[in-house]
């Protein structure tokens, strides 16, 4: 799930390098949703790595909401 990748990126720190193709696809979703700012290789590039430079305000807001929901549950 892309949100789990967002949590993982936050835990690892920035800049975060993502190299496996499944995670890069998830990162594309996060970037399209404007949750991160990242340089992502084009789908036809083999072996390319993506670099996440920033979690946006929207991304950080989502992470805060997830934490609040976890505390409630």
N, CA, C and O atoms as a Maestro MAE file, in Angstrom:
{
 s_m_m2io_version
 :::
 2.0.0
}

f_m_ct {
 s_m_title
 :::
 protein
 m_atom[292] {
  # First column is atom index #
  i_m_mmod_type
  r_m_x_coord
  r_m_y_coord
  r_m_z_coord
  i_m_residue_number
  s_m_chain_name
  s_m_pdb_residue_name
  s_m_pdb_atom_name
  i_m_atomic_number
  :::
  1 25 0.841 -1.174 0.000 1 A "UNK " " N  " 7
  2 3 0.000 0.000 0.000 1 A "UNK " " CA " 6
  3 2 0.893 1.246 0.000 1 A "UNK " " C  " 6
  4 15 1.858 1.305 0.763 1 A "UNK " " O  " 8
  5 25 0.591 2.234 -0.836 2 A "UNK " " N  " 7
  6 3 1.442 3.418 -0.912 2 A "UNK " " CA " 6
  7 2 1.613 4.161 0.410 2 A "UNK " " C  " 6
  8 15 2.675 4.732 0.660 2 A "UNK " " O  " 8
  9 25 0.588 4.163 1.256 3 A "UNK " " N  " 7
  10 3 0.701 4.884 2.529 3 A "UNK " " CA " 6
  11 2 1.771 4.248 3.414 3 A "UNK " " C  " 6
  12 15 2.478 4.952 4.135 3 A "UNK " " O  " 8
  13 25 1.892 2.934 3.363 4 A "UNK " " N  " 7
  14 3 2.940 2.263 4.139 4 A "UNK " " CA " 6
  15 2 4.320 2.705 3.665 4 A "UNK " " C  " 6
  16 15 5.241 2.841 4.471 4 A "UNK " " O  " 8
  17 25 4.466 2.928 2.363 5 A "UNK " " N  " 7
  18 3 5.733 3.427 1.833 5 A "UNK " " CA " 6
  19 2 5.998 4.833 2.359 5 A "UNK " " C  " 6
  20 15 7.135 5.161 2.698 5 A "UNK " " O  " 8
  21 25 4.971 5.658 2.428 6 A "UNK " " N  " 7
  22 3 5.128 7.011 2.960 6 A "UNK " " CA " 6
  23 2 5.627 6.967 4.404 6 A "UNK " " C  " 6
  24 15 6.525 7.724 4.774 6 A "UNK " " O  " 8
  25 25 5.059 6.101 5.203 7 A "UNK " " N  " 7
  26 3 5.501 5.937 6.598 7 A "UNK " " CA " 6
  27 2 6.964 5.493 6.632 7 A "UNK " " C  " 6
  28 15 7.758 6.012 7.418 7 A "UNK " " O  " 8
  29 25 7.311 4.542 5.786 8 A "UNK " " N  " 7
  30 3 8.678 4.033 5.728 8 A "UNK " " CA " 6
  31 2 9.665 5.129 5.333 8 A "UNK " " C  " 6
  32 15 10.756 5.222 5.896 8 A "UNK " " O  " 8
  33 25 9.282 5.949 4.371 9 A "UNK " " N  " 7
  34 3 10.150 7.045 3.930 9 A "UNK " " CA " 6
  35 2 10.385 8.015 5.082 9 A "UNK " " C  " 6
  36 15 11.511 8.461 5.303 9 A "UNK " " O  " 8
  37 25 9.336 8.337 5.807 10 A "UNK " " N  " 7
  38 3 9.482 9.254 6.936 10 A "UNK " " CA " 6
  39 2 10.418 8.669 7.990 10 A "UNK " " C  " 6
  40 15 11.260 9.378 8.541 10 A "UNK " " O  " 8
  41 25 10.271 7.380 8.266 11 A "UNK " " N  " 7
  42 3 11.107 6.731 9.280 11 A "UNK " " CA " 6
  43 2 12.573 6.689 8.868 11 A "UNK " " C  " 6
  44 15 13.459 6.843 9.709 11 A "UNK " " O  " 8
  45 25 12.837 6.479 7.566 12 A "UNK " " N  " 7
  46 3 14.220 6.388 7.081 12 A "UNK " " CA " 6
  47 2 14.914 7.726 7.033 12 A "UNK " " C  " 6
  48 15 16.128 7.807 7.220 12 A "UNK " " O  " 8
  49 25 14.158 8.772 6.786 13 A "UNK " " N  " 7
  50 3 14.752 10.089 6.630 13 A "UNK " " CA " 6
  51 2 14.960 10.434 5.164 13 A "UNK " " C  " 6
  52 15 14.895 9.578 4.281 13 A "UNK " " O  " 8
  53 25 15.212 11.713 4.938 14 A "UNK " " N  " 7
  54 3 15.349 12.224 3.578 14 A "UNK " " CA " 6
  55 2 16.755 12.732 3.342 14 A "UNK " " C  " 6
  56 15 17.405 13.193 4.280 14 A "UNK " " O  " 8
  57 25 17.236 12.661 2.126 15 A "UNK " " N  " 7
  58 3 16.581 12.084 0.954 15 A "UNK " " CA " 6
  59 2 16.539 10.561 1.055 15 A "UNK " " C  " 6
  60 15 17.438 9.938 1.620 15 A "UNK " " O  " 8
  61 25 15.494 9.981 0.504 16 A "UNK " " N  " 7
  62 3 15.329 8.526 0.520 16 A "UNK " " CA " 6
  63 2 15.457 8.000 -0.901 16 A "UNK " " C  " 6
  64 15 14.821 8.509 -1.824 16 A "UNK " " O  " 8
  65 25 16.279 6.986 -1.065 17 A "UNK " " N  " 7
  66 3 16.458 6.356 -2.370 17 A "UNK " " CA " 6
  67 2 15.637 5.081 -2.419 17 A "UNK " " C  " 6
  68 15 15.719 4.235 -1.528 17 A "UNK " " O  " 8
  69 25 14.844 4.957 -3.477 18 A "UNK " " N  " 7
  70 3 13.978 3.795 -3.679 18 A "UNK " " CA " 6
  71 2 14.428 3.127 -4.965 18 A "UNK " " C  " 6
  72 15 14.501 3.770 -6.012 18 A "UNK " " O  " 8
  73 25 14.731 1.824 -4.889 19 A "UNK " " N  " 7
  74 3 15.268 1.173 -6.084 19 A "UNK " " CA " 6
  75 2 14.435 0.014 -6.612 19 A "UNK " " C  " 6
  76 15 14.580 -0.356 -7.777 19 A "UNK " " O  " 8
  77 25 13.565 -0.573 -5.787 20 A "UNK " " N  " 7
  78 3 12.802 -1.706 -6.321 20 A "UNK " " CA " 6
  79 2 11.570 -1.208 -7.074 20 A "UNK " " C  " 6
  80 15 10.950 -0.218 -6.686 20 A "UNK " " O  " 8
  81 25 11.228 -1.904 -8.148 21 A "UNK " " N  " 7
  82 3 10.200 -1.436 -9.076 21 A "UNK " " CA " 6
  83 2 8.813 -1.343 -8.441 21 A "UNK " " C  " 6
  84 15 8.047 -0.441 -8.781 21 A "UNK " " O  " 8
  85 25 8.476 -2.243 -7.540 22 A "UNK " " N  " 7
  86 3 7.157 -2.198 -6.884 22 A "UNK " " CA " 6
  87 2 7.038 -0.928 -6.044 22 A "UNK " " C  " 6
  88 15 6.014 -0.245 -6.085 22 A "UNK " " O  " 8
  89 25 8.074 -0.617 -5.291 23 A "UNK " " N  " 7
  90 3 8.052 0.597 -4.463 23 A "UNK " " CA " 6
  91 2 8.071 1.855 -5.319 23 A "UNK " " C  " 6
  92 15 7.455 2.858 -4.959 23 A "UNK " " O  " 8
  93 25 8.768 1.812 -6.440 24 A "UNK " " N  " 7
  94 3 8.778 2.968 -7.339 24 A "UNK " " CA " 6
  95 2 7.379 3.208 -7.892 24 A "UNK " " C  " 6
  96 15 6.961 4.358 -8.027 24 A "UNK " " O  " 8
  97 25 6.653 2.149 -8.212 25 A "UNK " " N  " 7
  98 3 5.265 2.311 -8.672 25 A "UNK " " CA " 6
  99 2 4.404 2.938 -7.578 25 A "UNK " " C  " 6
  100 15 3.576 3.803 -7.863 25 A "UNK " " O  " 8
  101 25 4.593 2.511 -6.336 26 A "UNK " " N  " 7
  102 3 3.856 3.104 -5.212 26 A "UNK " " CA " 6
  103 2 4.239 4.575 -5.040 26 A "UNK " " C  " 6
  104 15 3.398 5.416 -4.724 26 A "UNK " " O  " 8
  105 25 5.512 4.865 -5.251 27 A "UNK " " N  " 7
  106 3 5.985 6.238 -5.136 27 A "UNK " " CA " 6
  107 2 5.347 7.126 -6.198 27 A "UNK " " C  " 6
  108 15 5.073 8.300 -5.947 27 A "UNK " " O  " 8
  109 25 5.113 6.574 -7.374 28 A "UNK " " N  " 7
  110 3 4.418 7.334 -8.422 28 A "UNK " " CA " 6
  111 2 3.028 7.762 -7.950 28 A "UNK " " C  " 6
  112 15 2.584 8.875 -8.229 28 A "UNK " " O  " 8
  113 25 2.350 6.871 -7.236 29 A "UNK " " N  " 7
  114 3 1.022 7.184 -6.692 29 A "UNK " " CA " 6
  115 2 1.138 8.301 -5.653 29 A "UNK " " C  " 6
  116 15 0.344 9.242 -5.657 29 A "UNK " " O  " 8
  117 25 2.114 8.196 -4.777 30 A "UNK " " N  " 7
  118 3 2.309 9.222 -3.749 30 A "UNK " " CA " 6
  119 2 2.619 10.579 -4.375 30 A "UNK " " C  " 6
  120 15 2.122 11.609 -3.920 30 A "UNK " " O  " 8
  121 25 3.435 10.571 -5.408 31 A "UNK " " N  " 7
  122 3 3.767 11.837 -6.070 31 A "UNK " " CA " 6
  123 2 2.553 12.404 -6.798 31 A "UNK " " C  " 6
  124 15 2.319 13.612 -6.758 31 A "UNK " " O  " 8
  125 25 1.779 11.548 -7.463 32 A "UNK " " N  " 7
  126 3 0.575 12.007 -8.164 32 A "UNK " " CA " 6
  127 2 -0.436 12.606 -7.187 32 A "UNK " " C  " 6
  128 15 -1.170 13.532 -7.534 32 A "UNK " " O  " 8
  129 25 -0.471 12.075 -5.965 33 A "UNK " " N  " 7
  130 3 -1.369 12.594 -4.927 33 A "UNK " " CA " 6
  131 2 -0.771 13.813 -4.223 33 A "UNK " " C  " 6
  132 15 -1.377 14.363 -3.303 33 A "UNK " " O  " 8
  133 25 0.408 14.229 -4.654 34 A "UNK " " N  " 7
  134 3 1.118 15.387 -4.096 34 A "UNK " " CA " 6
  135 2 1.477 15.215 -2.621 34 A "UNK " " C  " 6
  136 15 1.472 16.166 -1.839 34 A "UNK " " O  " 8
  137 25 1.787 13.972 -2.275 35 A "UNK " " N  " 7
  138 3 2.195 13.684 -0.898 35 A "UNK " " CA " 6
  139 2 3.709 13.746 -0.735 35 A "UNK " " C  " 6
  140 15 4.211 13.903 0.378 35 A "UNK " " O  " 8
  141 25 4.440 13.622 -1.851 36 A "UNK " " N  " 7
  142 3 5.901 13.703 -1.827 36 A "UNK " " CA " 6
  143 2 6.391 14.467 -3.047 36 A "UNK " " C  " 6
  144 15 5.692 14.592 -4.052 36 A "UNK " " O  " 8
  145 25 7.612 14.975 -2.929 37 A "UNK " " N  " 7
  146 3 8.336 15.512 -4.074 37 A "UNK " " CA " 6
  147 2 9.484 14.554 -4.321 37 A "UNK " " C  " 6
  148 15 10.301 14.300 -3.436 37 A "UNK " " O  " 8
  149 25 9.538 14.019 -5.546 38 A "UNK " " N  " 7
  150 3 10.531 12.984 -5.834 38 A "UNK " " CA " 6
  151 2 10.938 13.014 -7.293 38 A "UNK " " C  " 6
  152 15 10.163 13.400 -8.168 38 A "UNK " " O  " 8
  153 25 12.174 12.596 -7.535 39 A "UNK " " N  " 7
  154 3 12.654 12.341 -8.892 39 A "UNK " " CA " 6
  155 2 12.480 10.852 -9.133 39 A "UNK " " C  " 6
  156 15 13.048 10.026 -8.418 39 A "UNK " " O  " 8
  157 25 11.692 10.515 -10.141 40 A "UNK " " N  " 7
  158 3 11.368 9.118 -10.418 40 A "UNK " " CA " 6
  159 2 11.752 8.811 -11.856 40 A "UNK " " C  " 6
  160 15 11.408 9.569 -12.763 40 A "UNK " " O  " 8
  161 25 12.468 7.694 -12.079 41 A "UNK " " N  " 7
  162 3 12.828 7.342 -13.453 41 A "UNK " " CA " 6
  163 2 11.580 6.996 -14.259 41 A "UNK " " C  " 6
  164 15 10.566 6.571 -13.706 41 A "UNK " " O  " 8
  165 25 11.670 7.181 -15.562 42 A "UNK " " N  " 7
  166 3 10.531 6.828 -16.414 42 A "UNK " " CA " 6
  167 2 10.330 5.318 -16.384 42 A "UNK " " C  " 6
  168 15 11.280 4.571 -16.152 42 A "UNK " " O  " 8
  169 25 9.099 4.863 -16.614 43 A "UNK " " N  " 7
  170 3 8.805 3.426 -16.532 43 A "UNK " " CA " 6
  171 2 9.648 2.560 -17.476 43 A "UNK " " C  " 6
  172 15 9.854 1.377 -17.205 43 A "UNK " " O  " 8
  173 25 10.134 3.136 -18.576 44 A "UNK " " N  " 7
  174 3 10.921 2.336 -19.518 44 A "UNK " " CA " 6
  175 2 12.399 2.252 -19.145 44 A "UNK " " C  " 6
  176 15 13.153 1.530 -19.798 44 A "UNK " " O  " 8
  177 25 12.828 2.969 -18.116 45 A "UNK " " N  " 7
  178 3 14.214 2.889 -17.645 45 A "UNK " " CA " 6
  179 2 14.375 1.683 -16.734 45 A "UNK " " C  " 6
  180 15 13.664 1.555 -15.737 45 A "UNK " " O  " 8
  181 25 15.299 0.805 -17.069 46 A "UNK " " N  " 7
  182 3 15.550 -0.364 -16.221 46 A "UNK " " CA " 6
  183 2 16.634 -0.044 -15.208 46 A "UNK " " C  " 6
  184 15 17.639 0.588 -15.534 46 A "UNK " " O  " 8
  185 25 16.424 -0.482 -13.990 47 A "UNK " " N  " 7
  186 3 17.447 -0.344 -12.966 47 A "UNK " " CA " 6
  187 2 17.611 1.044 -12.398 47 A "UNK " " C  " 6
  188 15 18.539 1.288 -11.627 47 A "UNK " " O  " 8
  189 25 16.731 1.963 -12.762 48 A "UNK " " N  " 7
  190 3 16.836 3.315 -12.228 48 A "UNK " " CA " 6
  191 2 16.326 3.390 -10.803 48 A "UNK " " C  " 6
  192 15 15.478 2.600 -10.390 48 A "UNK " " O  " 8
  193 25 16.847 4.338 -10.065 49 A "UNK " " N  " 7
  194 3 16.406 4.548 -8.685 49 A "UNK " " CA " 6
  195 2 15.662 5.875 -8.594 49 A "UNK " " C  " 6
  196 15 15.947 6.815 -9.336 49 A "UNK " " O  " 8
  197 25 14.717 5.932 -7.683 50 A "UNK " " N  " 7
  198 3 13.980 7.161 -7.410 50 A "UNK " " CA " 6
  199 2 14.549 7.791 -6.144 50 A "UNK " " C  " 6
  200 15 15.064 7.097 -5.267 50 A "UNK " " O  " 8
  201 25 14.448 9.103 -6.063 51 A "UNK " " N  " 7
  202 3 14.914 9.811 -4.872 51 A "UNK " " CA " 6
  203 2 13.782 10.707 -4.373 51 A "UNK " " C  " 6
  204 15 13.278 11.563 -5.101 51 A "UNK " " O  " 8
  205 25 13.398 10.493 -3.122 52 A "UNK " " N  " 7
  206 3 12.381 11.331 -2.485 52 A "UNK " " CA " 6
  207 2 13.110 12.456 -1.769 52 A "UNK " " C  " 6
  208 15 13.958 12.219 -0.909 52 A "UNK " " O  " 8
  209 25 12.762 13.690 -2.140 53 A "UNK " " N  " 7
  210 3 13.423 14.851 -1.556 53 A "UNK " " CA " 6
  211 2 12.634 15.459 -0.405 53 A "UNK " " C  " 6
  212 15 13.208 16.046 0.512 53 A "UNK " " O  " 8
  213 25 11.305 15.310 -0.462 54 A "UNK " " N  " 7
  214 3 10.486 15.976 0.544 54 A "UNK " " CA " 6
  215 2 9.142 15.282 0.689 54 A "UNK " " C  " 6
  216 15 8.574 14.791 -0.287 54 A "UNK " " O  " 8
  217 25 8.645 15.246 1.905 55 A "UNK " " N  " 7
  218 3 7.251 14.891 2.163 55 A "UNK " " CA " 6
  219 2 6.525 16.225 2.257 55 A "UNK " " C  " 6
  220 15 6.891 17.078 3.065 55 A "UNK " " O  " 8
  221 25 5.509 16.405 1.441 56 A "UNK " " N  " 7
  222 3 4.815 17.682 1.371 56 A "UNK " " CA " 6
  223 2 3.962 17.929 2.612 56 A "UNK " " C  " 6
  224 15 3.801 17.051 3.460 56 A "UNK " " O  " 8
  225 25 3.425 19.129 2.695 57 A "UNK " " N  " 7
  226 3 2.510 19.460 3.784 57 A "UNK " " CA " 6
  227 2 1.347 18.474 3.810 57 A "UNK " " C  " 6
  228 15 0.942 18.012 4.877 57 A "UNK " " O  " 8
  229 25 0.812 18.153 2.633 58 A "UNK " " N  " 7
  230 3 -0.299 17.200 2.543 58 A "UNK " " CA " 6
  231 2 0.117 15.824 3.043 58 A "UNK " " C  " 6
  232 15 -0.645 15.152 3.740 58 A "UNK " " O  " 8
  233 25 1.325 15.409 2.687 59 A "UNK " " N  " 7
  234 3 1.837 14.118 3.135 59 A "UNK " " CA " 6
  235 2 2.015 14.070 4.640 59 A "UNK " " C  " 6
  236 15 1.678 13.074 5.279 59 A "UNK " " O  " 8
  237 25 2.543 15.141 5.205 60 A "UNK " " N  " 7
  238 3 2.732 15.196 6.660 60 A "UNK " " CA " 6
  239 2 1.381 15.235 7.384 60 A "UNK " " C  " 6
  240 15 1.222 14.644 8.452 60 A "UNK " " O  " 8
  241 25 0.418 15.935 6.792 61 A "UNK " " N  " 7
  242 3 -0.931 15.967 7.384 61 A "UNK " " CA " 6
  243 2 -1.545 14.577 7.407 61 A "UNK " " C  " 6
  244 15 -2.171 14.184 8.391 61 A "UNK " " O  " 8
  245 25 -1.366 13.838 6.326 62 A "UNK " " N  " 7
  246 3 -1.883 12.469 6.272 62 A "UNK " " CA " 6
  247 2 -1.223 11.607 7.344 62 A "UNK " " C  " 6
  248 15 -1.903 10.844 8.031 62 A "UNK " " O  " 8
  249 25 0.082 11.722 7.490 63 A "UNK " " N  " 7
  250 3 0.786 10.944 8.510 63 A "UNK " " CA " 6
  251 2 0.276 11.279 9.914 63 A "UNK " " C  " 6
  252 15 0.120 10.388 10.749 63 A "UNK " " O  " 8
  253 25 0.020 12.557 10.169 64 A "UNK " " N  " 7
  254 3 -0.510 12.956 11.478 64 A "UNK " " CA " 6
  255 2 -1.893 12.363 11.713 64 A "UNK " " C  " 6
  256 15 -2.189 11.895 12.812 64 A "UNK " " O  " 8
  257 25 -2.748 12.379 10.680 65 A "UNK " " N  " 7
  258 3 -4.087 11.788 10.816 65 A "UNK " " CA " 6
  259 2 -3.997 10.296 11.090 65 A "UNK " " C  " 6
  260 15 -4.741 9.768 11.916 65 A "UNK " " O  " 8
  261 25 -3.090 9.616 10.400 66 A "UNK " " N  " 7
  262 3 -2.927 8.177 10.616 66 A "UNK " " CA " 6
  263 2 -2.495 7.884 12.048 66 A "UNK " " C  " 6
  264 15 -2.989 6.945 12.673 66 A "UNK " " O  " 8
  265 25 -1.581 8.683 12.560 67 A "UNK " " N  " 7
  266 3 -1.128 8.494 13.942 67 A "UNK " " CA " 6
  267 2 -2.274 8.733 14.926 67 A "UNK " " C  " 6
  268 15 -2.423 7.994 15.900 67 A "UNK " " O  " 8
  269 25 -3.078 9.757 14.675 68 A "UNK " " N  " 7
  270 3 -4.206 10.061 15.558 68 A "UNK " " CA " 6
  271 2 -5.220 8.922 15.545 68 A "UNK " " C  " 6
  272 15 -5.755 8.555 16.592 68 A "UNK " " O  " 8
  273 25 -5.486 8.363 14.371 69 A "UNK " " N  " 7
  274 3 -6.427 7.246 14.266 69 A "UNK " " CA " 6
  275 2 -5.893 6.020 14.998 69 A "UNK " " C  " 6
  276 15 -6.653 5.282 15.625 69 A "UNK " " O  " 8
  277 25 -4.592 5.810 14.916 70 A "UNK " " N  " 7
  278 3 -3.979 4.660 15.576 70 A "UNK " " CA " 6
  279 2 -4.098 4.783 17.096 70 A "UNK " " C  " 6
  280 15 -4.310 3.787 17.787 70 A "UNK " " O  " 8
  281 25 -3.964 5.994 17.609 71 A "UNK " " N  " 7
  282 3 -4.089 6.221 19.052 71 A "UNK " " CA " 6
  283 2 -5.518 5.984 19.521 71 A "UNK " " C  " 6
  284 15 -5.734 5.506 20.635 71 A "UNK " " O  " 8
  285 25 -6.487 6.313 18.686 72 A "UNK " " N  " 7
  286 3 -7.897 6.151 19.042 72 A "UNK " " CA " 6
  287 2 -8.287 4.682 19.046 72 A "UNK " " C  " 6
  288 15 -9.028 4.231 19.920 72 A "UNK " " O  " 8
  289 25 -7.785 3.936 18.066 73 A "UNK " " N  " 7
  290 3 -8.183 2.530 17.903 73 A "UNK " " CA " 6
  291 2 -7.684 1.639 19.004 73 A "UNK " " C  " 6
  292 15 -7.946 0.437 18.991 73 A "UNK " " O  " 8
  :::
 }
 m_bond[291] {
  # First column is bond index #
  i_m_from
  i_m_to
  i_m_order
  :::
  1 1 2 1
  2 2 3 1
  3 3 4 2
  4 3 5 1
  5 5 6 1
  6 6 7 1
  7 7 8 2
  8 7 9 1
  9 9 10 1
  10 10 11 1
  11 11 12 2
  12 11 13 1
  13 13 14 1
  14 14 15 1
  15 15 16 2
  16 15 17 1
  17 17 18 1
  18 18 19 1
  19 19 20 2
  20 19 21 1
  21 21 22 1
  22 22 23 1
  23 23 24 2
  24 23 25 1
  25 25 26 1
  26 26 27 1
  27 27 28 2
  28 27 29 1
  29 29 30 1
  30 30 31 1
  31 31 32 2
  32 31 33 1
  33 33 34 1
  34 34 35 1
  35 35 36 2
  36 35 37 1
  37 37 38 1
  38 38 39 1
  39 39 40 2
  40 39 41 1
  41 41 42 1
  42 42 43 1
  43 43 44 2
  44 43 45 1
  45 45 46 1
  46 46 47 1
  47 47 48 2
  48 47 49 1
  49 49 50 1
  50 50 51 1
  51 51 52 2
  52 51 53 1
  53 53 54 1
  54 54 55 1
  55 55 56 2
  56 55 57 1
  57 57 58 1
  58 58 59 1
  59 59 60 2
  60 59 61 1
  61 61 62 1
  62 62 63 1
  63 63 64 2
  64 63 65 1
  65 65 66 1
  66 66 67 1
  67 67 68 2
  68 67 69 1
  69 69 70 1
  70 70 71 1
  71 71 72 2
  72 71 73 1
  73 73 74 1
  74 74 75 1
  75 75 76 2
  76 75 77 1
  77 77 78 1
  78 78 79 1
  79 79 80 2
  80 79 81 1
  81 81 82 1
  82 82 83 1
  83 83 84 2
  84 83 85 1
  85 85 86 1
  86 86 87 1
  87 87 88 2
  88 87 89 1
  89 89 90 1
  90 90 91 1
  91 91 92 2
  92 91 93 1
  93 93 94 1
  94 94 95 1
  95 95 96 2
  96 95 97 1
  97 97 98 1
  98 98 99 1
  99 99 100 2
  100 99 101 1
  101 101 102 1
  102 102 103 1
  103 103 104 2
  104 103 105 1
  105 105 106 1
  106 106 107 1
  107 107 108 2
  108 107 109 1
  109 109 110 1
  110 110 111 1
  111 111 112 2
  112 111 113 1
  113 113 114 1
  114 114 115 1
  115 115 116 2
  116 115 117 1
  117 117 118 1
  118 118 119 1
  119 119 120 2
  120 119 121 1
  121 121 122 1
  122 122 123 1
  123 123 124 2
  124 123 125 1
  125 125 126 1
  126 126 127 1
  127 127 128 2
  128 127 129 1
  129 129 130 1
  130 130 131 1
  131 131 132 2
  132 131 133 1
  133 133 134 1
  134 134 135 1
  135 135 136 2
  136 135 137 1
  137 137 138 1
  138 138 139 1
  139 139 140 2
  140 139 141 1
  141 141 142 1
  142 142 143 1
  143 143 144 2
  144 143 145 1
  145 145 146 1
  146 146 147 1
  147 147 148 2
  148 147 149 1
  149 149 150 1
  150 150 151 1
  151 151 152 2
  152 151 153 1
  153 153 154 1
  154 154 155 1
  155 155 156 2
  156 155 157 1
  157 157 158 1
  158 158 159 1
  159 159 160 2
  160 159 161 1
  161 161 162 1
  162 162 163 1
  163 163 164 2
  164 163 165 1
  165 165 166 1
  166 166 167 1
  167 167 168 2
  168 167 169 1
  169 169 170 1
  170 170 171 1
  171 171 172 2
  172 171 173 1
  173 173 174 1
  174 174 175 1
  175 175 176 2
  176 175 177 1
  177 177 178 1
  178 178 179 1
  179 179 180 2
  180 179 181 1
  181 181 182 1
  182 182 183 1
  183 183 184 2
  184 183 185 1
  185 185 186 1
  186 186 187 1
  187 187 188 2
  188 187 189 1
  189 189 190 1
  190 190 191 1
  191 191 192 2
  192 191 193 1
  193 193 194 1
  194 194 195 1
  195 195 196 2
  196 195 197 1
  197 197 198 1
  198 198 199 1
  199 199 200 2
  200 199 201 1
  201 201 202 1
  202 202 203 1
  203 203 204 2
  204 203 205 1
  205 205 206 1
  206 206 207 1
  207 207 208 2
  208 207 209 1
  209 209 210 1
  210 210 211 1
  211 211 212 2
  212 211 213 1
  213 213 214 1
  214 214 215 1
  215 215 216 2
  216 215 217 1
  217 217 218 1
  218 218 219 1
  219 219 220 2
  220 219 221 1
  221 221 222 1
  222 222 223 1
  223 223 224 2
  224 223 225 1
  225 225 226 1
  226 226 227 1
  227 227 228 2
  228 227 229 1
  229 229 230 1
  230 230 231 1
  231 231 232 2
  232 231 233 1
  233 233 234 1
  234 234 235 1
  235 235 236 2
  236 235 237 1
  237 237 238 1
  238 238 239 1
  239 239 240 2
  240 239 241 1
  241 241 242 1
  242 242 243 1
  243 243 244 2
  244 243 245 1
  245 245 246 1
  246 246 247 1
  247 247 248 2
  248 247 249 1
  249 249 250 1
  250 250 251 1
  251 251 252 2
  252 251 253 1
  253 253 254 1
  254 254 255 1
  255 255 256 2
  256 255 257 1
  257 257 258 1
  258 258 259 1
  259 259 260 2
  260 259 261 1
  261 261 262 1
  262 262 263 1
  263 263 264 2
  264 263 265 1
  265 265 266 1
  266 266 267 1
  267 267 268 2
  268 267 269 1
  269 269 270 1
  270 270 271 1
  271 271 272 2
  272 271 273 1
  273 273 274 1
  274 274 275 1
  275 275 276 2
  276 275 277 1
  277 277 278 1
  278 278 279 1
  279 279 280 2
  280 279 281 1
  281 281 282 1
  282 282 283 1
  283 283 284 2
  284 283 285 1
  285 285 286 1
  286 286 287 1
  287 287 288 2
  288 287 289 1
  289 289 290 1
  290 290 291 1
  291 291 292 2
  :::
 }
}
